[in-house]
């Protein structure tokens, strides 16, 4: 499995802004929990175990 690690978002700045806004007013613990839930939602969207394993390795 080869992941696309090249920029692939139409509006990366908009995504980053939305992510920062989602964290506004949260404690450190709440921010960590939000990130964990987001990872799980995105992993569910991907679905394929090989792709998810490759993504974990790439993130290391």
N, CA, C and O atoms as CSV, one atom per row, in Angstrom:
chain,resi,resn,atom,element,x,y,z
A,1,UNK,N,N,0.855,-1.185,0.000
A,1,UNK,CA,C,0.000,0.000,0.000
A,1,UNK,C,C,0.888,1.231,0.000
A,1,UNK,O,O,1.758,1.380,0.858
A,2,UNK,N,N,0.669,2.102,-0.954
A,2,UNK,CA,C,1.387,3.361,-1.034
A,2,UNK,C,C,0.417,4.493,-0.729
A,2,UNK,O,O,-0.610,4.647,-1.390
A,3,UNK,N,N,0.756,5.270,0.268
A,3,UNK,CA,C,-0.081,6.416,0.630
A,3,UNK,C,C,0.291,7.627,-0.204
A,3,UNK,O,O,1.446,7.794,-0.597
A,4,UNK,N,N,-0.677,8.454,-0.465
A,4,UNK,CA,C,-0.426,9.745,-1.100
A,4,UNK,C,C,-0.007,10.705,0.009
A,4,UNK,O,O,-0.841,11.142,0.803
A,5,UNK,N,N,1.272,11.032,0.065
A,5,UNK,CA,C,1.780,11.952,1.081
A,5,UNK,C,C,2.015,13.354,0.514
A,5,UNK,O,O,2.568,14.223,1.189
A,6,UNK,N,N,1.590,13.558,-0.728
A,6,UNK,CA,C,1.669,14.882,-1.351
A,6,UNK,C,C,0.430,15.687,-0.957
A,6,UNK,O,O,-0.608,15.104,-0.641
A,7,UNK,N,N,0.526,17.021,-0.971
A,7,UNK,CA,C,-0.659,17.829,-0.669
A,7,UNK,C,C,-1.842,17.400,-1.531
A,7,UNK,O,O,-1.718,17.261,-2.748
A,8,UNK,N,N,-2.994,17.190,-0.885
A,8,UNK,CA,C,-4.143,16.645,-1.599
A,8,UNK,C,C,-5.457,17.261,-1.110
A,8,UNK,O,O,-6.527,16.678,-1.286
A,9,UNK,N,N,-5.368,18.426,-0.504
A,9,UNK,CA,C,-6.572,19.079,0.009
A,9,UNK,C,C,-6.805,20.359,-0.782
A,9,UNK,O,O,-5.868,21.104,-1.071
A,10,UNK,N,N,-8.055,20.604,-1.126
A,10,UNK,CA,C,-8.358,21.810,-1.899
A,10,UNK,C,C,-8.207,23.081,-1.071
A,10,UNK,O,O,-7.942,24.151,-1.619
A,11,UNK,N,N,-8.373,22.971,0.252
A,11,UNK,CA,C,-8.275,24.146,1.118
A,11,UNK,C,C,-7.629,23.762,2.448
A,11,UNK,O,O,-8.304,23.726,3.476
A,12,UNK,N,N,-6.323,23.475,2.433
A,12,UNK,CA,C,-5.678,23.061,3.679
A,12,UNK,C,C,-5.733,24.127,4.767
A,12,UNK,O,O,-5.878,23.804,5.946
A,13,UNK,N,N,-5.617,25.391,4.380
A,13,UNK,CA,C,-5.684,26.459,5.373
A,13,UNK,C,C,-7.069,26.524,6.022
A,13,UNK,O,O,-7.190,26.763,7.224
A,14,UNK,N,N,-8.102,26.311,5.222
A,14,UNK,CA,C,-9.459,26.303,5.760
A,14,UNK,C,C,-9.674,25.148,6.719
A,14,UNK,O,O,-10.324,25.303,7.753
A,15,UNK,N,N,-9.120,23.974,6.371
A,15,UNK,CA,C,-9.215,22.828,7.273
A,15,UNK,C,C,-8.496,23.117,8.580
A,15,UNK,O,O,-9.029,22.854,9.658
A,16,UNK,N,N,-7.281,23.660,8.487
A,16,UNK,CA,C,-6.505,23.963,9.693
A,16,UNK,C,C,-7.244,24.971,10.565
A,16,UNK,O,O,-7.282,24.824,11.786
A,17,UNK,N,N,-7.822,25.981,9.954
A,17,UNK,CA,C,-8.590,26.988,10.690
A,17,UNK,C,C,-9.788,26.340,11.399
A,17,UNK,O,O,-10.050,26.636,12.565
A,18,UNK,N,N,-10.505,25.467,10.706
A,18,UNK,CA,C,-11.647,24.782,11.311
A,18,UNK,C,C,-11.204,23.883,12.467
A,18,UNK,O,O,-11.890,23.788,13.484
A,19,UNK,N,N,-10.063,23.232,12.304
A,19,UNK,CA,C,-9.545,22.375,13.364
A,19,UNK,C,C,-9.170,23.197,14.596
A,19,UNK,O,O,-9.494,22.819,15.722
A,20,UNK,N,N,-8.491,24.313,14.380
A,20,UNK,CA,C,-8.150,25.180,15.507
A,20,UNK,C,C,-9.402,25.710,16.192
A,20,UNK,O,O,-9.466,25.766,17.420
A,21,UNK,N,N,-10.388,26.096,15.407
A,21,UNK,CA,C,-11.632,26.615,15.970
A,21,UNK,C,C,-12.342,25.550,16.806
A,21,UNK,O,O,-12.929,25.858,17.843
A,22,UNK,N,N,-12.286,24.297,16.350
A,22,UNK,CA,C,-12.920,23.205,17.096
A,22,UNK,C,C,-12.279,23.015,18.461
A,22,UNK,O,O,-12.922,22.517,19.385
A,23,UNK,N,N,-11.017,23.407,18.595
A,23,UNK,CA,C,-10.287,23.248,19.856
A,23,UNK,C,C,-10.434,24.452,20.791
A,23,UNK,O,O,-10.043,24.385,21.957
A,24,UNK,N,N,-10.991,25.539,20.286
A,24,UNK,CA,C,-11.124,26.749,21.109
A,24,UNK,C,C,-11.938,26.462,22.362
A,24,UNK,O,O,-13.012,25.865,22.298
A,25,UNK,N,N,-11.417,26.891,23.486
A,25,UNK,CA,C,-12.125,26.761,24.748
A,25,UNK,C,C,-12.041,25.387,25.386
A,25,UNK,O,O,-12.614,25.168,26.454
A,26,UNK,N,N,-11.336,24.458,24.752
A,26,UNK,CA,C,-11.223,23.116,25.310
A,26,UNK,C,C,-10.014,23.021,26.235
A,26,UNK,O,O,-9.003,23.692,26.027
A,27,UNK,N,N,-10.131,22.198,27.237
A,27,UNK,CA,C,-8.973,21.900,28.078
A,27,UNK,C,C,-8.014,21.019,27.280
A,27,UNK,O,O,-8.365,20.529,26.207
A,28,UNK,N,N,-6.808,20.819,27.802
A,28,UNK,CA,C,-5.863,19.929,27.124
A,28,UNK,C,C,-6.455,18.532,26.964
A,28,UNK,O,O,-6.321,17.918,25.906
A,29,UNK,N,N,-7.103,18.035,27.999
A,29,UNK,CA,C,-7.707,16.703,27.954
A,29,UNK,C,C,-8.802,16.645,26.893
A,29,UNK,O,O,-8.877,15.681,26.131
A,30,UNK,N,N,-9.645,17.665,26.840
A,30,UNK,CA,C,-10.717,17.702,25.849
A,30,UNK,C,C,-10.157,17.783,24.427
A,30,UNK,O,O,-10.718,17.193,23.504
A,31,UNK,N,N,-9.048,18.516,24.249
A,31,UNK,CA,C,-8.418,18.608,22.930
A,31,UNK,C,C,-7.871,17.260,22.485
A,31,UNK,O,O,-8.019,16.874,21.326
A,32,UNK,N,N,-7.237,16.545,23.413
A,32,UNK,CA,C,-6.718,15.213,23.092
A,32,UNK,C,C,-7.869,14.285,22.716
A,32,UNK,O,O,-7.764,13.508,21.767
A,33,UNK,N,N,-8.961,14.369,23.458
A,33,UNK,CA,C,-10.126,13.526,23.163
A,33,UNK,C,C,-10.747,13.876,21.818
A,33,UNK,O,O,-11.161,12.982,21.080
A,34,UNK,N,N,-10.818,15.160,21.488
A,34,UNK,CA,C,-11.328,15.581,20.177
A,34,UNK,C,C,-10.452,15.008,19.060
A,34,UNK,O,O,-10.962,14.469,18.077
A,35,UNK,N,N,-9.132,15.128,19.221
A,35,UNK,CA,C,-8.228,14.585,18.204
A,35,UNK,C,C,-8.403,13.075,18.053
A,35,UNK,O,O,-8.392,12.558,16.936
A,36,UNK,N,N,-8.564,12.375,19.159
A,36,UNK,CA,C,-8.759,10.919,19.103
A,36,UNK,C,C,-10.053,10.579,18.367
A,36,UNK,O,O,-10.076,9.667,17.540
A,37,UNK,N,N,-11.123,11.305,18.662
A,37,UNK,CA,C,-12.388,11.040,17.971
A,37,UNK,C,C,-12.267,11.341,16.479
A,37,UNK,O,O,-12.794,10.604,15.646
A,38,UNK,N,N,-11.570,12.427,16.147
A,38,UNK,CA,C,-11.380,12.781,14.740
A,38,UNK,C,C,-10.594,11.691,14.016
A,38,UNK,O,O,-10.941,11.321,12.895
A,39,UNK,N,N,-9.543,11.176,14.643
A,39,UNK,CA,C,-8.767,10.089,14.038
A,39,UNK,C,C,-9.663,8.888,13.777
A,39,UNK,O,O,-9.585,8.281,12.709
A,40,UNK,N,N,-10.509,8.538,14.730
A,40,UNK,CA,C,-11.395,7.387,14.562
A,40,UNK,C,C,-12.424,7.618,13.459
A,40,UNK,O,O,-12.719,6.702,12.690
A,41,UNK,N,N,-12.968,8.815,13.372
A,41,UNK,CA,C,-13.927,9.133,12.305
A,41,UNK,C,C,-13.246,9.032,10.936
A,41,UNK,O,O,-13.804,8.453,10.004
A,42,UNK,N,N,-12.050,9.592,10.819
A,42,UNK,CA,C,-11.334,9.539,9.545
A,42,UNK,C,C,-10.893,8.117,9.212
A,42,UNK,O,O,-10.928,7.716,8.048
A,43,UNK,N,N,-10.479,7.350,10.223
A,43,UNK,CA,C,-10.110,5.946,9.993
A,43,UNK,C,C,-11.317,5.161,9.506
A,43,UNK,O,O,-11.189,4.312,8.625
A,44,UNK,N,N,-12.467,5.429,10.060
A,44,UNK,CA,C,-13.680,4.759,9.614
A,44,UNK,C,C,-13.996,5.129,8.169
A,44,UNK,O,O,-14.459,4.286,7.400
A,45,UNK,N,N,-13.752,6.369,7.801
A,45,UNK,CA,C,-13.985,6.816,6.423
A,45,UNK,C,C,-13.058,6.071,5.460
A,45,UNK,O,O,-13.478,5.684,4.370
A,46,UNK,N,N,-11.808,5.871,5.857
A,46,UNK,CA,C,-10.844,5.145,5.022
A,46,UNK,C,C,-11.216,3.669,4.965
A,46,UNK,O,O,-11.338,3.083,3.890
A,47,UNK,N,N,-11.392,3.085,6.142
A,47,UNK,CA,C,-11.899,1.728,6.230
A,47,UNK,C,C,-10.913,0.604,5.968
A,47,UNK,O,O,-10.935,-0.390,6.693
A,48,UNK,N,N,-10.060,0.713,4.977
A,48,UNK,CA,C,-9.172,-0.376,4.579
A,48,UNK,C,C,-8.048,-0.571,5.597
A,48,UNK,O,O,-7.290,0.362,5.860
A,49,UNK,N,N,-7.929,-1.776,6.177
A,49,UNK,CA,C,-6.915,-2.020,7.203
A,49,UNK,C,C,-5.479,-1.807,6.716
A,49,UNK,O,O,-4.642,-1.318,7.475
A,50,UNK,N,N,-5.183,-2.164,5.470
A,50,UNK,CA,C,-3.830,-1.970,4.950
A,50,UNK,C,C,-3.496,-0.485,4.822
A,50,UNK,O,O,-2.382,-0.064,5.134
A,51,UNK,N,N,-4.453,0.292,4.369
A,51,UNK,CA,C,-4.242,1.744,4.258
A,51,UNK,C,C,-4.055,2.349,5.635
A,51,UNK,O,O,-3.196,3.210,5.824
A,52,UNK,N,N,-4.849,1.909,6.595
A,52,UNK,CA,C,-4.726,2.433,7.955
A,52,UNK,C,C,-3.378,2.060,8.561
A,52,UNK,O,O,-2.758,2.887,9.231
A,53,UNK,N,N,-2.916,0.844,8.342
A,53,UNK,CA,C,-1.609,0.423,8.849
A,53,UNK,C,C,-0.501,1.255,8.220
A,53,UNK,O,O,0.438,1.662,8.904
A,54,UNK,N,N,-0.606,1.506,6.921
A,54,UNK,CA,C,0.391,2.337,6.236
A,54,UNK,C,C,0.373,3.753,6.775
A,54,UNK,O,O,1.429,4.369,6.920
A,55,UNK,N,N,-0.792,4.277,7.071
A,55,UNK,CA,C,-0.904,5.633,7.617
A,55,UNK,C,C,-0.271,5.706,9.002
A,55,UNK,O,O,0.402,6.685,9.324
A,56,UNK,N,N,-0.477,4.692,9.814
A,56,UNK,CA,C,0.149,4.666,11.142
A,56,UNK,C,C,1.667,4.673,11.002
A,56,UNK,O,O,2.350,5.418,11.705
A,57,UNK,N,N,2.195,3.858,10.108
A,57,UNK,CA,C,3.641,3.816,9.893
A,57,UNK,C,C,4.166,5.145,9.384
A,57,UNK,O,O,5.228,5.594,9.816
A,58,UNK,N,N,3.446,5.782,8.475
A,58,UNK,CA,C,3.873,7.070,7.930
A,58,UNK,C,C,3.876,8.143,9.008
A,58,UNK,O,O,4.719,9.040,8.994
A,59,UNK,N,N,2.946,8.056,9.930
A,59,UNK,CA,C,2.851,9.057,10.990
A,59,UNK,C,C,3.935,8.902,12.046
A,59,UNK,O,O,4.265,9.851,12.757
A,60,UNK,N,N,4.491,7.688,12.143
A,60,UNK,CA,C,5.563,7.471,13.124
A,60,UNK,C,C,6.767,8.284,12.735
A,60,UNK,O,O,7.785,8.249,13.426
